[in-house]
Amino acid sequence: MTERSQPNHCPYCGDDNLWPREAEQGLSAWECRSCLRSFGLKMLGMIPRPEVKS
């Protein structure tokens, strides 16, 4: 993830009460103040575009 991207919803409870957290282990870290969980995000890479057959 880039510094400009952010999650829209908590992956655990689905709420949008998200706050940035100090980065841990190279991950973009977030905390959900609704379910009191923290999680990290990391972009793994781009997937190949499927070939279009005409």
C-alpha positions in Angstrom: 0.0 0.0 0.0 1.1 3.5 -0.6 1.1 6.2 2.0 -2.0 7.7 0.4 -4.1 4.5 0.5 -6.0 3.4 3.5 -8.6 0.7 4.3 -12.2 1.6 4.2 -13.5 -1.0 6.7 -12.1 -3.2 9.4 -11.5 -6.7 8.1 -12.8 -8.2 11.4 -16.0 -6.2 12.3 -16.6 -4.2 9.1 -16.8 -0.9 10.9 -15.1 2.3 9.5 -13.8 3.6 12.8 -10.2 3.2 11.7 -7.1 5.1 12.9 -3.5 5.0 11.8 -1.1 3.2 14.1 2.7 3.3 14.2 4.0 1.0 11.4 5.2 -2.4 12.6 7.5 -4.8 10.6 7.2 -2.8 7.4 3.4 -3.0 7.4 0.9 -0.1 7.1 -0.7 -0.5 10.6 -4.3 0.4 11.5 -6.4 0.1 14.6 -10.2 -0.3 14.8 -11.6 1.5 17.8 -14.9 -0.3 17.4 -13.7 -3.9 18.0 -10.3 -2.8 19.6 -8.2 -4.8 17.1 -5.1 -3.7 15.2 -4.1 -5.0 11.8 -1.4 -4.5 9.1 -1.6 -4.1 5.4 1.0 -4.8 2.8 0.8 -4.7 -1.0 2.1 -8.0 -2.4 2.4 -6.9 -6.0 0.4 -6.6 -9.2 -1.4 -9.5 -10.8 -1.1 -10.1 -14.5 -3.9 -8.8 -16.7 -5.8 -11.6 -18.4 -5.3 -12.0 -22.1 -8.2 -10.9 -24.2 -9.0 -13.4 -27.0 -10.7 -11.9 -30.0 
